[in-house]
């Protein structure tokens, strides 16, 4: 999991953003390479893969789902709204990284036109 107590929270958010971005871009581009090697249309496969691995990029960036669910539970049951807000920001940042990666893939492939 990314959340480490010695690390400032802003750096955790930056890490989550770029991990989600890297997972999405890397997965889609490497998947496109495999599509090229197997004779499939490369740009179409890159676009398809980028839409299908978006949720996995978010999960990889937040370090798994159980720790986040535990933090939400802790926040609701113990009244720690700060923990809920931090986890919400972490998920939102990871979603932003995945969306940025998907937008870059859309620009590169032009499959949406």
N, C-alpha and C positions, 0 to 999 in steps of 0.2 A: 504494500500500500504506500502511496505517496506521502500521506500525512505523517510527518515526523516532527516531534515537539521542538527540536533544536532549530528547525528551519523556519524562517519568517513566512507568514501566511501568503504574502504577495508572491513569493517565489514558488510556493506550492501551486498557486493559481496559474502562473506562467508555465510551470512544468506541465500541468494538466492540459493547457491549451496546445502546447507544441507536441506533446505525446499524441493527443488525438489527431492533430494535423499530420504528424509523421506516419501514424498507423494507417490513416486513410490514403494518403498519397503513396506511401510505400506499397501497401497492399494492392492498390489499384494498378500501379505501374508494373509491379512484378507479375501480377495476374495478367496484365496486357502482354507482357513478354511471353508468358506461357500460351496465351491465345495465338500469338504470332507463330510460335513454334508448332502449334497443332493445326494451323491453317484457318483459324477463325478470324473474323474481322477484328483487328486489334482495337481500334478506337471505340467500337461498339461494346466490346467486352470490358474495356477500361471503365466506360460510363456505367455499365451494368454492375460491375463489381463495386464501384464507388458508392452506388446507392444501396447495395446489399450489406456492406460492412460498416456502415455509418454507426450503428448501435454498438458494434464491437469496438470501434475506436473510442467511443465514449466510455464503455466499461473498462477498457484497458487504461484509459487516462485516469479514472478515479480509483483504480487499484482493486477492482472487484466490487460486487454489489453488497456483500454481507456486511462489510464494515460501514458502508454508507447507511444501510438499513438500521444497523445497531446505533449509529449516531442519531438518526431520526427518532428511534425508539427512546433513546436516552433523553433527547430534547423534549419529547412529548410527555414522558412519564415523570421525569425529574424536573421539568420546568426550565430546562436550559435552552432558551430560545437562541442564544448565541451559537450553540452547536448546530442547530437546525439551519440558521442563516449561513453559517460557514459551509455546510454540506450543500446547501442550495446553490451558493456561489460557485462551489467546485464543480457541480454538475452543469451549471450554466456555462462556465468557462470551457469545460470539455465539449459541450454541445457547440459552442462557438468555434472551437478548433476543428471539429468535424465538419461543420458547415462551411468554414473557410476552405478546407480541403476539397469538399464537394464542388464548391464554386470554381476553384482552380481547375478541377477536372472538367467541369462544364465548359469553361473558357477554352481549354486545350482541345477537347474533342468536338465541340459544337454539335453534339448529338441532340440537343433539345430544340434545334432549329428544324 
